[in-house]
């Protein structure tokens, strides 16, 4: 909860995040019922920290893991997913180990995008609520 910069009435930011054409897109907006003022900001890829925190506060975290009961692509193929997302070689290796064990967590849209990227190299994934 915060206040309207024009009239100081309480306002609530609405945040959203989605996957569009293989990229993350986010938006944050408010409309002040007292004075009619409003703002909408949006952008691509990683949202600002406060927007991401608000998304997690609203929706919680999701988790993606490799399905241990199904055949998975090679380690190299899995690493290529994280390399394309900008991870260094050593970080990509760590992330493959994590997604194969405890899993990786993120917002709904982040995990939707990562799951799709993993599936694109043939991975069988399980997505659930983060513990
Ligand atoms: Zn206002």
Boltz pocket constraint, residues with backbone or C-beta under 6 A from the ligand:
constraints:
  - pocket:
      binder: B
      contacts: [[A, 4], [A, 5], [A, 6], [A, 7], [A, 8], [A, 9], [A, 32], [A, 33], [A, 34], [A, 35], [A, 36], [A, 37]]
      max_distance: 6.0
